[in-house]
Amino acid sequence: MLRKFAGFFSRGRMLSSVDSGGDNITVVESGDYRTKELRYNGIVYSRFRRDNVYTGSYWDYFLPAAYAFERPRILVIGLGGGTVQYQLHRLLGKNAEVSTVEIDQKVIDLWRKFFPKSNSGVFNADGAEFIKRKKEEYDIVLLDAYRNLEIPPVFMGSGFVSDVYRSLRARGVLAVNFAQSVGRAREMEDYIVKLRSLFTVGIVHTSRTSDNVILVCLKGITKGEFMDSISRNMLRTKDTRRLLDAYKAWSD
């Protein structure tokens, strides 16, 4: 199953717990105050480390796509506690324009109260409806929208795939966090077929201990061009080498 549960908070403290339409959203901080998480029905949707902009988990694997463009305009669908938005802010600053669409106002409220801020503008809206109104506006769309352990069906359909394709500029990238498992292998295969009707698709494995993969979908860019750009523009550190190695090893 999805490795989003975090047992290392057993000595931590709960900062907030709210009900949202029958779902429980909590903010939990580790006992040494170094890590903070937003959890949705006990599932970790965001994680922050005070000592490192990188989390060591799947959120980090969204980041290389931003280095394929000089000053990318990015849309993130799904806020959580704003992990990716904060990372992009810390790493790229004003060199990236980031917007986020989040359907749950209570998630937005918790983000504003408890999590580090970024330069991301946040819209309270349905991501699937929001993207329908966009045409050639974004260089990158990052999809990290979940309801418990499932991507809402609306984001899995051919209509959404077409809408995202239309929202991207002539050269653009869609990156999807997909929590795969043995039981969902056929679901992912069917989704990739829909994506490949319009995009060139690669599968990036985030780690040996995580079921999450990033589906990297390229519009108007070859895999070679994409890899050349991110390899040239990402600074070489222990964390970025891990990410680049995963991208170089992606499976088609």
N, C-alpha and C positions, 0 to 999 in steps of 0.2 A: 504493500500500500504506500501511499504518499508519505514521504519522510518529512512531514512538516511539524510533527509533534516534538516538543522540546522538554525533556525531562530534567534538564540541568537547572530549571528554575525552582526546584523543590524547596530551596531555602530563600526564594525570592519573596517579593511582596506584590500584592495586587494594588494598582493605582486607581483603577476604575473598572466598573462592570455595568453595562447598560443592556437593556432589552430592545431589540429592533424587530418588530413583527414576529416575535416568538424566537428569534435568534439571539444568542448571547455573545456580546462583543466585550472583550476585556483587554486591559493594558497591564502588562506584568513586567516588573523590573527585577533583575538578578540581585542576589544578596549583596554583591560587591558593587552594585550600581553601574557595572561596565556594559551591560547589555539590556536592551528593552525590546519588548515584543508587543504587537497587536495580534490578538487571537480571535478567531470567529468560530464559535461553537467548539473551542478548544484547539482549533487548527491554526498554526502560525501563518499569518498573512503578511507580516512585516517584521524585520529584525534590524536593530541598530547596535553597533559596537562603538563605544566611546573611544577606543584606542585605534580604530582602523576604519577607513571609509568602506573597505570591502568586508562582506559578511562571511565569506567562505562557503556560501550556498548559491542557489540558482539565480538569485537576483543579479549577482555579479555578471552573469553570462549574457545579460541584455546589453551590457555596456559597450562591447567592441563595435556594435553597429554604428554607434554615434561617431566613431573615428573614421568612418568611410566618407564623411562629408566635412566640408570646411566650416560651415556655420549651420548645423542642421536645425530644421524645424521639426519638433518631435511631439507626437500625441501619445499619451499613455492612457489606456483604458483600464481602469481599476486603480484605486488609490491605496487602500490599506492604510498603513502608517507612513506611506510616502518614501519607502526605502530607495527605489530606483531614482525617484525625483531628486532626493537629497544627494545621492551619489553623483548624478549628472551635474548638479549644482556645484558640488565640491570639485569635481574633476575638470569641468569645462567652463563653469561660470557663465559669463555673458556670451561665450562663443556658441551657446546652444539656446534655442528658444523652446521651452517645454510647457505644454499644456496637459491637463489631466481631466478626464471625465469620470465621475463616480456617482453611482445611482443612489447610494444610501447617505442621507444627510448626517446621520449619527456617526458614521465612519469619518466624515469630513470634520465634524465637531471634535472628535477624539484626536484626530491628526493635529488640528489647530491647537489643542490644549496640551498635548503630551509629547509631541514629536518634533525633531528639528525641522526648521523651515527651509524652504528652497525658493528659487525664483519661478516655480511652476504656478501658473494660473489654474485654479481648480473650478470645474463646472459641475454642479449637481444636476445630472441628466442621465438618461439611458444611453449607454455608449453606442448601441446599435442604431438608435434613432439619430444620435448626434452625427455619426459618420456619414449618414445618408445625405446630409446637407453640404458636404465638403467635396470639392473637386480640385485636384492637383494642388493641394495646400501643404502637404507634409512630405518631408524627406523620409521620415521613419514613423511607423505606428507600432507601439509595443502593446500587446494584448496580455494582460495578467488579471483577467476577470474570472472570479470563481464564486460559486455558491456551495459552501462546504467543500467537497472534494471534486466537484464537477464544474466544467465550463458551462455556463448557461447555453442551452441549445441554440438560441438565436445567433450566437457567435460561431456556431459549427456549420451553419448552412451556407449554401451557394450564394444566397443573396448578400450576406455579410461579406463574403470573400470578394464579390464583385464591387461592393461599396468601398471596401478598403482599397482595392486596386485603383478605383477611380479617384479616391482621396489623395493618393500618392502622386508626386511629380513624376516626370518622365523617367527619372532614375530614383528609385525608392526602395525601402526595405520594410517588410512586415516581419516582426519577431513575436512568436507565440510561446508562452510558457505552457507546456503540455505535461500533465502528470500522468505518465504512462504506468501501466501495470499489465500483468498477464491477462486479466479480465477485460482490459480496455485496448488490447492490441488491435483488434479489428476496427474499433472506433477510430483509433489514430490512423490506421491505414486508409479508411474511408475519407477522413478529413484531409489527409495528404493528397489524395486523388483530386479532391475539390480545389485545393490550393494549387496543384500543378496544372490545372486547367488554365491558369493565368500567370503563375509565378514559376521561377526556378527554385526548388526547395531543397534545403539541406537540414540534416538532423544533428544538433550539437548536444552531446551528452555532458551533463553538468558535473557529475562525479560518479564514482563507483558505488557510493552509499546512498545515492538519491535516485528516485524514480522520475525526477523532472528532466525533461529535455527541452531545448529551445528549437522550435521550428523556424529556420531562417528562410524567408521568402523574398527573392530578389526580383525587382521589376526594372528592366532596361539596363541591368548590370550583370556581367558575367561573374562567375565564382572567382576567377583569376583576378579580375579588376577589384572586386570587393576585398579579397584577401590581401592584395598588394597595398591597398589604401590603409586598412587597419594595421597591417604589419609595419607600415612606414610611419604611421602617426601615433601609435600607442607607445608611451614610454616603457622601457624595459624594467620591470620590477619583478619580485617573486610572484606577486598576485597576477600581474598582467601576463607573465609567461605562462601561467597556468591557463588563463583564458585563451590566449593565442594558440596554445597547443591543442586545446579542445576544438577550436575552430578549424585548425589545420587538419584535424582528424575527422571532420564531420563526414557523415555518411549520406549518400544521395537517396 
